[in-house]
């Protein structure tokens, strides 16, 4: 009988739970060895979301913490480092907090959430109240950390106080872990209380990281690399390791060999090509990695349905706001062309500023390039040249996000230009093919289009199909159906105009190599061959216009079979 497979750890960020409850684990414990051998008093790892930051922090806590379960590391890479394990495993009091939950509409609520996080971590150490090594004043200081009405001064020094009390009790310096350090700043920026949150975070960090003799080492993680002048002022012992750095490059994300091993374990090796095309392509340092969140979720789908298609899992975890702002800011011809090249799979050279404040993020299109890079919407290719990086969209999943945002922006612009859209629709229902072609060409020139590489013909047709649907959807008296079963197949677009009693059939083709006329003829032949008009005829619509529309980059050709006309 085949052995039962381990569960896939979807949404599980607790290392001990993964190791003790039968979940599949991709071994990243080598990070511990590298962290200890390349000593840094304060280390900040910046990586995009969903790349295993929180799980790695949980792993560090399990390794260092006094009274930890050493057996959960048996068989893992770090267990081979016997002397390191003897010196460091289970030998330190650990303070571990995550700031990811500080998401509030006002500063007062955010501050209360921060206090609750400190309260919760302090409660883990209530044995300090019985400690023979702490004075009554020490215990009073500890009790203040448990209060919901903590004062500003106590909040700022809370982590430092807790570390000092733990060192005094245990006689060992403290390991400090702060996960998702930048989330409160991101949320504060969105909600308009950024300056207040900067003061809170700066004071909290300065107290515990800068002037703290009780600290053995600290590790922080986040998505953004916030400027030192913003919250790390005067912190000279900070080592920042971003997506551009070679060290630790393989410890966040899945490497190709790790993905192959995972797929083989679950008998999914046949799906390797799809997994690679959709979720690989990120370059951290010198290593190419996959997004773990996507790989695990897609494998889970495949185990339930072997025919499941890859999908976008990132869109479920973020608003993709930075891509939207990038598209909106691309009115300049150069930037629009660069986006088109990226979507086509090309590489763009740009100067990247990895240290920014949230206030600087959207000040210029140049800064948005940097944000796209640090948050994983773009990745590097090859070696950077000082601050200049060669950037590309990493994979199909992120490309789909760009296309979706391009289409959304196009639809927003349609609403602002009603006269032009009405003129297009009027020409369409009057059978004025030349005018339709002229106005549709105008839209193609203005919008960000997909280019002639990177994707299959059907995907390119979908892009133009989407633009047409956006234009046609402006007419609220028209009933639009897309890819509806009709006759012998599936038509692209059927339009019913109730007030005019007119029906329109549109077949869209992508013209390979720019052969627009040939593609138009192919579209018209398909309409006739498959009888796409039959659906409209059955509804009693007698006046039916049949259009073949061929597209290539920013050009199009429109041809019409009129009422009663036979197409040969």
ZAMARGU-4260 file (C-alpha; in steps of 0.2 Angstrom, whole numbers, plus 5000, padded with zeros to 4 digits):
<rodrens>
0) 5000/5000/5000 | 5007/5017/4995 | 5012/5028/5010 | 5001/5043/5014 | 5008/5059/5006
5) 5012/5074/5018 | 4999/5088/5018 | 5004/5104/5008 | 5007/5119/5020 | 4994/5131/5013
10) 4995/5147/5024 | 5005/5138/5038 | 5018/5149/5044 | 5022/5140/5060 | 5038/5130/5058
15) 5034/5118/5073 | 5017/5115/5066 | 5024/5110/5049 | 5037/5099/5057 | 5026/5090/5069
20) 5009/5088/5060 | 5014/5080/5044 | 5016/5095/5032 | 5028/5095/5017 | 5043/5106/5021
25) 5056/5113/5009 | 5072/5114/5020 | 5078/5132/5023 | 5088/5129/5039 | 5104/5133/5030
30) 5099/5151/5033 | 5103/5148/5052 | 5121/5143/5048 | 5124/5157/5036 | 5116/5170/5048
35) 5128/5164/5062 | 5144/5163/5052 | 5141/5180/5043 | 5138/5189/5060 | 5127/5204/5060
40) 5120/5212/5075 | 5104/5218/5066 | 5100/5210/5050 | 5085/5215/5039 | 5079/5204/5025
45) 5068/5212/5012 | 5058/5201/5000 | 5042/5202/4991 | 5026/5195/5000 | 5023/5177/5000
50) 5041/5171/4999 | 5042/5162/5016 | 5048/5177/5027 | 5037/5173/5041 | 5040/5154/5041
55) 5059/5157/5041 | 5056/5169/5056 | 5046/5155/5065 | 5061/5143/5061 | 5073/5155/5069
60) 5062/5156/5085 | 5061/5137/5086 | 5080/5135/5084 | 5086/5148/5096 | 5072/5148/5110
65) 5076/5141/5127 | 5066/5125/5130 | 5063/5122/5111 | 5060/5105/5103 | 5077/5100/5096
70) 5069/5084/5088 | 5060/5095/5075 | 5077/5099/5067 | 5082/5081/5065 | 5086/5076/5047
75) 5087/5094/5042 | 5102/5103/5035 | 5106/5113/5051 | 5107/5097/5061 | 5123/5092/5051
80) 5132/5108/5059 | 5135/5099/5076 | 5145/5112/5084 | 5134/5127/5079 | 5119/5117/5086
85) 5128/5114/5103 | 5132/5132/5105 | 5116/5140/5099 | 5101/5128/5098 | 5089/5131/5113
90) 5101/5143/5122 | 5092/5160/5121 | 5077/5169/5127 | 5068/5175/5111 | 5057/5190/5108
95) 5047/5187/5093 | 5033/5199/5086 | 5025/5202/5069 | 5019/5219/5065 | 5008/5213/5050
100) 4992/5214/5061 | 4994/5233/5063 | 4981/5238/5050 | 4970/5252/5055 | 4960/5267/5049
105) 4967/5279/5062 | 4983/5281/5072 | 4975/5278/5089 | 4968/5261/5083 | 4985/5257/5076
110) 4994/5262/5092 | 4981/5251/5102 | 4985/5236/5090 | 5004/5239/5093 | 5001/5239/5112
115) 4991/5223/5110 | 5006/5215/5101 | 5018/5220/5115 | 5005/5214/5128 | 5004/5197/5120
120) 5022/5194/5119 | 5025/5200/5136 | 5012/5188/5143 | 5023/5173/5137 | 5035/5177/5151
125) 5024/5179/5166 | 5036/5168/5176 | 5047/5184/5177 | 5035/5189/5191 | 5042/5174/5202
130) 5060/5177/5197 | 5072/5178/5211 | 5084/5188/5200 | 5072/5202/5197 | 5069/5216/5210
135) 5052/5223/5214 | 5055/5238/5203 | 5060/5226/5189 | 5043/5217/5191 | 5034/5233/5191
140) 5042/5237/5175 | 5037/5221/5168 | 5019/5223/5174 | 5018/5239/5164 | 5021/5229/5148
145) 5005/5220/5152 | 4994/5235/5153 | 4982/5240/5139 | 4983/5258/5143 | 5002/5258/5141
150) 5010/5276/5141 | 5019/5282/5125 | 5036/5282/5134 | 5033/5264/5140 | 5028/5258/5122
155) 5043/5266/5115 | 5055/5257/5127 | 5044/5241/5129 | 5055/5229/5119 | 5071/5236/5127
160) 5063/5233/5144 | 5058/5216/5140 | 5075/5211/5134 | 5084/5218/5149 | 5072/5209/5161
165) 5074/5192/5151 | 5093/5194/5151 | 5093/5198/5170 | 5082/5182/5173 | 5091/5170/5162
170) 5109/5177/5162 | 5109/5176/5143 | 5107/5190/5130 | 5091/5190/5119 | 5087/5186/5101
175) 5074/5198/5094 | 5064/5194/5079 | 5052/5207/5071 | 5042/5201/5056 | 5034/5212/5043
180) 5042/5228/5051 | 5035/5239/5037 | 5017/5234/5036 | 5012/5248/5049 | 5020/5261/5039
185) 5012/5255/5023 | 4995/5255/5031 | 4998/5272/5039 | 5003/5280/5022 | 4987/5273/5014
190) 4976/5280/5029 | 4984/5297/5031 | 4993/5295/5048 | 5011/5291/5042 | 5020/5304/5051
195) 5013/5298/5068 | 5017/5280/5064 | 5035/5285/5059 | 5038/5292/5076 | 5031/5277/5085
200) 5041/5264/5074 | 5057/5275/5075 | 5057/5276/5094 | 5053/5258/5096 | 5067/5252/5085
205) 5080/5264/5091 | 5077/5259/5109 | 5079/5241/5106 | 5091/5240/5092 | 5103/5255/5095
210) 5107/5256/5113 | 5103/5239/5120 | 5117/5229/5129 | 5104/5215/5132 | 5103/5211/5113
215) 5113/5196/5106 | 5106/5198/5088 | 5090/5204/5079 | 5082/5199/5063 | 5069/5209/5054
220) 5059/5206/5038 | 5049/5216/5027 | 5044/5220/5009 | 5051/5237/5007 | 5068/5244/5011
225) 5063/5259/5021 | 5076/5273/5021 | 5088/5274/5036 | 5084/5292/5038 | 5066/5287/5041
230) 5066/5274/5055 | 5084/5268/5057 | 5092/5284/5061 | 5109/5282/5068 | 5108/5263/5068
235) 5126/5259/5062 | 5125/5240/5065 | 5111/5237/5053 | 5115/5224/5039 | 5102/5225/5025
240) 5100/5210/5013 | 5088/5214/4998 | 5083/5204/4983 | 5098/5211/4974 | 5111/5203/4987
245) 5119/5187/4983 | 5121/5181/5002 | 5105/5172/5008 | 5099/5172/4990 | 5092/5154/4990
250) 5083/5154/5007 | 5068/5164/5002 | 5058/5156/4988 | 5059/5139/4980 | 5074/5134/4969
255) 5071/5124/4953 | 5078/5108/4961 | 5066/5110/4976 | 5051/5113/4965 | 5056/5097/4954
260) 5058/5087/4970 | 5041/5093/4977 | 5032/5089/4960 | 5040/5072/4960 | 5035/5068/4978
265) 5016/5072/4973 | 5017/5063/4956 | 5015/5080/4947 | 5031/5081/4937 | 5021/5082/4921
270) 5015/5099/4926 | 5033/5106/4928 | 5032/5116/4912 | 5016/5125/4918 | 5023/5128/4936
275) 5039/5135/4929 | 5031/5147/4916 | 5018/5154/4928 | 5028/5155/4945 | 5047/5154/4942
280) 5057/5168/4935 | 5062/5179/4951 | 5081/5182/4953 | 5087/5185/4970 | 5105/5188/4970
285) 5112/5175/4959 | 5098/5162/4961 | 5082/5160/4951 | 5068/5156/4962 | 5049/5152/4962
290) 5036/5160/4972 | 5032/5147/4986 | 5014/5153/4989 | 5010/5150/4971 | 5018/5133/4969
295) 5010/5126/4984 | 4993/5132/4980 | 4994/5126/4962 | 5000/5109/4968 | 4985/5108/4980
300) 4973/5112/4965 | 4982/5098/4954 | 4980/5085/4968 | 4961/5088/4968 | 4960/5091/4949
305) 4974/5084/4937 | 4967/5096/4923 | 4967/5112/4934 | 4975/5126/4925 | 4988/5138/4933
310) 4980/5154/4940 | 4984/5170/4948 | 4986/5168/4967 | 4994/5184/4970 | 4978/5194/4966
315) 4970/5186/4981 | 4983/5193/4993 | 4985/5211/4987 | 4976/5225/4978 | 4991/5227/4966
320) 4990/5246/4969 | 5008/5249/4963 | 5005/5242/4946 | 4989/5252/4944 | 4998/5268/4948
325) 5012/5263/4936 | 5000/5261/4922 | 4991/5277/4926 | 5007/5286/4926 | 5013/5280/4909
330) 5006/5294/4899 | 5023/5298/4893 | 5027/5289/4877 | 5043/5282/4883 | 5036/5274/4898
335) 5021/5267/4888 | 5033/5259/4876 | 5043/5252/4890 | 5028/5244/4898 | 5023/5236/4881
340) 5041/5229/4880 | 5040/5222/4897 | 5023/5213/4894 | 5031/5206/4878 | 5045/5198/4888
345) 5059/5210/4885 | 5071/5218/4897 | 5072/5236/4902 | 5087/5244/4910 | 5083/5256/4924
350) 5091/5265/4939 | 5084/5257/4955 | 5083/5266/4972 | 5081/5253/4985 | 5080/5265/4999
355) 5064/5276/4999 | 5051/5282/5011 | 5033/5279/5008 | 5031/5298/5004 | 5043/5296/4990
360) 5036/5281/4982 | 5024/5289/4970 | 5032/5305/4968 | 5039/5300/4951 | 5038/5287/4938
365) 5056/5283/4942 | 5052/5279/4960 | 5038/5267/4954 | 5051/5257/4944 | 5060/5254/4961
370) 5044/5249/4970 | 5039/5237/4956 | 5057/5229/4958 | 5057/5228/4977 | 5039/5221/4978
375) 5042/5207/4965 | 5032/5214/4951 | 5048/5216/4941 | 5064/5206/4944 | 5082/5208/4939
380) 5090/5199/4924 | 5109/5196/4925 | 5121/5207/4935 | 5117/5225/4940 | 5128/5239/4935
385) 5130/5249/4951 | 5112/5256/4953 | 5106/5251/4935 | 5097/5235/4934 | 5090/5225/4919
390) 5072/5222/4924 | 5059/5210/4917 | 5042/5204/4922 | 5046/5187/4930 | 5032/5175/4924
395) 5015/5173/4917 | 5006/5176/4933 | 5013/5194/4935 | 5011/5197/4917 | 4992/5193/4919
400) 4992/5206/4933 | 4999/5219/4921 | 4987/5215/4907 | 4972/5216/4919 | 4978/5233/4926
405) 4981/5239/4908 | 4963/5234/4903 | 4955/5242/4919 | 4964/5258/4915 | 4958/5258/4897
410) 4940/5255/4903 | 4942/5270/4915 | 4947/5281/4901 | 4933/5275/4890 | 4921/5283/4903
415) 4929/5299/4901 | 4928/5300/4882 | 4910/5296/4879 | 4908/5306/4862 | 4922/5296/4854
420) 4915/5279/4860 | 4898/5284/4854 | 4905/5288/4837 | 4914/5271/4836 | 4898/5262/4841
425) 4887/5272/4829 | 4899/5268/4814 | 4898/5250/4819 | 4879/5249/4818 | 4878/5259/4802
430) 4890/5247/4793 | 4904/5260/4791 | 4918/5248/4791 | 4931/5261/4786 | 4926/5273/4800
435) 4926/5258/4813 | 4943/5254/4807 | 4949/5272/4809 | 4942/5274/4827 | 4948/5257/4833
440) 4965/5261/4826 | 4965/5277/4836 | 4961/5268/4852 | 4975/5255/4849 | 4988/5269/4846
445) 4983/5277/4863 | 4982/5262/4874 | 4996/5251/4880 | 4996/5236/4869 | 5004/5218/4869
450) 5018/5215/4858 | 5022/5202/4845 | 5032/5190/4856 | 5030/5180/4872 | 5013/5173/4871
455) 5002/5162/4860 | 4991/5169/4846 | 4975/5165/4856 | 4981/5176/4871 | 4985/5191/4859
460) 4967/5189/4852 | 4960/5190/4870 | 4969/5206/4872 | 4960/5215/4857 | 4944/5206/4861
465) 4945/5214/4879 | 4947/5231/4871 | 4932/5229/4860 | 4921/5223/4874 | 4926/5239/4884
470) 4921/5250/4870 | 4905/5241/4866 | 4900/5240/4885 | 4898/5259/4885 | 4882/5258/4876
475) 4869/5254/4889 | 4855/5249/4876 | 4866/5236/4868 | 4866/5218/4875 | 4884/5211/4873
480) 4888/5192/4874 | 4906/5186/4872 | 4911/5169/4867 | 4893/5163/4867 | 4889/5146/4859
485) 4881/5150/4842 | 4879/5139/4827 | 4894/5127/4824 | 4906/5135/4837 | 4909/5150/4848
490) 4908/5167/4841 | 4919/5181/4848 | 4906/5194/4851 | 4887/5196/4847 | 4878/5212/4849
495) 4860/5215/4851 | 4853/5233/4849 | 4836/5233/4856 | 4831/5250/4850 | 4837/5248/4832
500) 4833/5230/4830 | 4851/5227/4824 | 4862/5212/4827 | 4881/5213/4825 | 4893/5198/4824
505) 4912/5202/4827 | 4926/5189/4824 | 4943/5195/4830 | 4959/5188/4823 | 4977/5192/4827
510) 4987/5194/4811 | 5003/5185/4812 | 5017/5194/4804 | 5006/5209/4801 | 4995/5201/4787
515) 4980/5210/4791 | 4970/5207/4775 | 4972/5188/4776 | 4967/5188/4794 | 4951/5198/4790
520) 4946/5186/4777 | 4949/5171/4789 | 4938/5180/4802 | 4924/5183/4789 | 4925/5165/4782
525) 4924/5158/4800 | 4908/5168/4803 | 4900/5161/4788 | 4906/5143/4790 | 4901/5142/4808
530) 4884/5152/4806 | 4887/5163/4821 | 4872/5174/4815 | 4860/5160/4818 | 4858/5164/4837
535) 4852/5182/4832 | 4841/5176/4818 | 4832/5164/4830 | 4828/5179/4841 | 4819/5188/4826
540) 4833/5200/4822 | 4833/5202/4803 | 4846/5216/4800 | 4863/5208/4805 | 4880/5215/4801
545) 4895/5203/4801 | 4913/5210/4805 | 4930/5203/4803 | 4942/5213/4813 | 4961/5209/4812
550) 4974/5216/4824 | 4993/5217/4824 | 5002/5227/4837 | 4994/5245/4836 | 4986/5242/4818
555) 4969/5235/4813 | 4959/5231/4798 | 4940/5230/4798 | 4930/5221/4784 | 4911/5219/4784
560) 4899/5207/4776 | 4883/5217/4774 | 4864/5211/4775 | 4860/5199/4762 | 4878/5198/4755
565) 4886/5181/4751 | 4904/5179/4756 | 4914/5168/4745
</rodrens>
